[in-house]
Amino acid sequence: MSLTSGGPRDWAAYYRKTGERPPRPTAVFALDRFDAEPDAAPRLVVDLGAGGGRDVIAFLQRGWRVIAIDGEAAAADSLRARQDLPDGALLETRTAQFEDAHWPQCDLVNSSFALPLCAPDQFVAVWEKIVGSLLPGGRFAGQLYGERDSWAGRPGMTFHTRSEVERLFANFEIELFEEEEDDSETPRGETKHWHVFHVVARLRAD
Ligand SMILES: C[S@@+](CC[C@H](N)C(=O)[O-])C[C@H]1O[C@@H](n2cnc3c(N)ncnc32)[C@H](O)[C@@H]1O
């Protein structure tokens, strides 16, 4: 249990509840884009805030090498305990905050519903680290939260306007961009207004 974004969070329970759900559409979309490339081959993905591993399993099943980074040790524990880890899975788990973590150059940085949990004064440095770690033609897949999200203003979390999100991806070719506004329950049973940007984008090679 840790104190994150204003309240105590039992991440282990969250991982049990969500870890075996299907992978996020953004992660699958990015995988499909790589598979459609002429030189398609399994590559390296860094999953930031991997949680219980719902996306990690999809990457491993397609033969990718995965570095799964999460601030909670329970994430690595629940990932390693999964029964559906493919034989010979090329998986490395690391327990670290995004703000402190280092990772090698990679083809894809995937971060599903996790980057908004970065504090505003740290976000720019984390984002620069993400962009700087992508190989030419590499991709980002994941979510950012908008300013009309119910959680906007919570300490330790970062929210963006649509134009701010667009600016983050100025050096990318946008492949998927969906702005969602919806009222529904969180996995913890809290009703909230979601304002979420779902993005998959490819770093321009020039
Ligand atoms: C909402 S969960 C999402 C988990 C998974 N990506 C998914 O889509 O189900 C957010 C995850 O990010 C991790 N996290 C939050 N802030 C973090 C930070 N600053 N550094 C590293 N991990 C963080 C949490 O521990 C948690 O596992």
The ligand as an SDF file (V2000), in Angstrom:
LIG
                    3D

 27 29  0  0  0  0  0  0  0  0999 V2000
   -3.8930    2.5970  -13.0190 C   0  0  0  0  0  0  0  0  0  0  0  0
   -2.5360    1.5030  -12.9020 S   0  0  0  0  0  0  0  0  0  0  0  0
   -2.4080    0.9150  -14.5960 C   0  0  0  0  0  0  0  0  0  0  0  0
   -1.7500   -0.4230  -14.6990 C   0  0  0  0  0  0  0  0  0  0  0  0
   -1.6780   -1.0170  -16.1170 C   0  0  0  0  0  0  0  0  0  0  0  0
   -0.8150   -0.2220  -16.9790 N   0  0  0  0  0  0  0  0  0  0  0  0
   -3.0510   -1.1310  -16.7170 C   0  0  0  0  0  0  0  0  0  0  0  0
   -3.3040   -0.5550  -17.7720 O   0  0  0  0  0  0  0  0  0  0  0  0
   -3.8870   -1.7990  -16.1230 O   0  0  0  0  0  0  0  0  0  0  0  0
   -1.1540    2.6070  -12.7480 C   0  0  0  0  0  0  0  0  0  0  0  0
    0.1520    1.9160  -12.4360 C   0  0  0  0  0  0  0  0  0  0  0  0
    1.1970    2.8860  -12.4820 O   0  0  0  0  0  0  0  0  0  0  0  0
    2.0490    2.7170  -11.3590 C   0  0  0  0  0  0  0  0  0  0  0  0
    2.6050    4.0400  -11.0380 N   0  0  0  0  0  0  0  0  0  0  0  0
    1.9220    5.1410  -10.6810 C   0  0  0  0  0  0  0  0  0  0  0  0
    2.7480    6.1830  -10.5340 N   0  0  0  0  0  0  0  0  0  0  0  0
    3.9920    5.7250  -10.7930 C   0  0  0  0  0  0  0  0  0  0  0  0
    5.2720    6.3330  -10.8260 C   0  0  0  0  0  0  0  0  0  0  0  0
    5.4220    7.6300  -10.5610 N   0  0  0  0  0  0  0  0  0  0  0  0
    6.3280    5.5600  -11.1550 N   0  0  0  0  0  0  0  0  0  0  0  0
    6.1700    4.2400  -11.4350 C   0  0  0  0  0  0  0  0  0  0  0  0
    4.9760    3.6130  -11.4290 N   0  0  0  0  0  0  0  0  0  0  0  0
    3.8960    4.3500  -11.1130 C   0  0  0  0  0  0  0  0  0  0  0  0
    1.1640    2.1710  -10.2590 C   0  0  0  0  0  0  0  0  0  0  0  0
    1.9210    1.4810   -9.2870 O   0  0  0  0  0  0  0  0  0  0  0  0
    0.2180    1.2890  -11.0540 C   0  0  0  0  0  0  0  0  0  0  0  0
    0.6950   -0.0320  -11.1500 O   0  0  0  0  0  0  0  0  0  0  0  0
  1  2  1  0
  2  3  1  0
  2 10  1  0
  3  4  1  0
  4  5  1  0
  5  6  1  0
  5  7  1  0
  7  8  2  0
  7  9  1  0
 10 11  1  0
 11 12  1  0
 11 26  1  0
 12 13  1  0
 13 14  1  0
 13 24  1  0
 14 15  1  0
 14 23  1  0
 15 16  2  0
 16 17  1  0
 17 18  1  0
 17 23  2  0
 18 19  1  0
 18 20  2  0
 20 21  1  0
 21 22  2  0
 22 23  1  0
 24 25  1  0
 24 26  1  0
 26 27  1  0
M  CHG  2   2   1   9  -1
M  END
$$$$
